[in-house]
């Protein structure tokens, strides 16, 4: 079905017959073409996806920038929905995990608006063949002290909060499908302050019509207000918790790496797997609340695409 598309320049059989160790920039671009033409460029995520997680922000919209480049005449509507399971840390810096199970969804109207468990409710204000930028409203579920009284007793709860996010992504070219992405999130309550990410990701050799692979690193930064609320200990909290008084400062919060695999079963069904790891840095790493600096997460989702 896809072999007749002139943009790809080669058949899928010819591409897969190449040794992946000998991939050139041109064949990588052809790979990108095959991937995005499938129409499975967006991996749906669970409804709690916007709460703190070692998942990289780019994993919530992996492939969207490439899809825009290779398929400018996208469908009027794109809708995915399904179910996901995610073992994840109780909170940032925790060594304890819990498994969450819940619905996933991703709804997009043209290249203009979207409603997604991963990206929130947003609009692409600026958009072109190789870039998109806009604003989205999301949420953060905060942190409950009762979830881990051995380590959070006396620190109080971090309340839920709406977040306002400015984001942008840029693809170098079809010949080099490397995606640069950045975002800044303002917390209206809860943890408060600002948090943001700088990221790079790309499609990987080994992908095919049925298996889509992405990977890339990221850096997360935050201002003093945000890090103090999550990792600091004020004098009152020190008296109640037994921790020493600790003042956090703004700067790098963590460095991470993510891997996403999308297995396409047929025209409608797909399986999405995400793996990611973050290492806390700076004030977050040195906080007395932090039990472990290295955290990982895995997500397995089953979804139906209309």
Secondary structure as GFF3:
##gff-version 3
##sequence-region A 1 306
A	DSSP	alpha_helix	12	16	.	.	.	ID=ss1
A	DSSP	three_ten_helix	20	22	.	.	.	ID=ss2
A	DSSP	alpha_helix	25	37	.	.	.	ID=ss3
A	DSSP	beta_strand	45	46	.	.	.	ID=ss4
A	DSSP	three_ten_helix	57	60	.	.	.	ID=ss5
A	DSSP	alpha_helix	64	70	.	.	.	ID=ss6
A	DSSP	beta_strand	77	89	.	.	.	ID=ss7
A	DSSP	beta_strand	97	109	.	.	.	ID=ss8
A	DSSP	beta_strand	113	116	.	.	.	ID=ss9
A	DSSP	beta_strand	120	128	.	.	.	ID=ss10
A	DSSP	beta_strand	131	140	.	.	.	ID=ss11
A	DSSP	three_ten_helix	145	148	.	.	.	ID=ss12
A	DSSP	alpha_helix	149	152	.	.	.	ID=ss13
A	DSSP	beta_strand	161	171	.	.	.	ID=ss14
A	DSSP	beta_strand	178	187	.	.	.	ID=ss15
A	DSSP	beta_strand	194	203	.	.	.	ID=ss16
A	DSSP	beta_strand	211	222	.	.	.	ID=ss17
A	DSSP	alpha_helix	224	231	.	.	.	ID=ss18
A	DSSP	alpha_helix	235	241	.	.	.	ID=ss19
A	DSSP	beta_strand	251	264	.	.	.	ID=ss20
A	DSSP	beta_strand	269	280	.	.	.	ID=ss21
A	DSSP	alpha_helix	282	286	.	.	.	ID=ss22
A	DSSP	beta_strand	294	305	.	.	.	ID=ss23
###
